[in-house]
Amino acid sequence: MIRKTHIVTLVALCGLSAVLGYRVAGMGPPDPSSIVADWASVYARETGRDDLHCAGWPEGQGYVIECGQGDDKVAYVTDRYGALVGRRVGGSGG
């Protein structure tokens, strides 16, 4: 015998599943400018510098974010979601 509470519970679970499915489907890679800003803040913490000069560009399936100048230059290589894949000291050439 189906009770009213079973129907209410089933409807609530279906609604919750629909909302979660909608939110997960809408998730995608973050904005490239936010990826650059995140890694610029990492560079600032690592070096203690506040005169940041960072630039980022797409490369392969991710991004390269290069910060600093001269000997302090660091390039962070990320995937398309901004997670660190590699780190090059001395910029893109080193």
Secondary structure as UniProt FT lines:
FT   HELIX           4..25
FT   HELIX           32..47
FT   STRAND          54..59
FT   TURN            60..61
FT   STRAND          62..67
FT   HELIX           70..72
FT   STRAND          74..79
FT   TURN            80..81
FT   STRAND          84..89
FT   HELIX           91..93
//
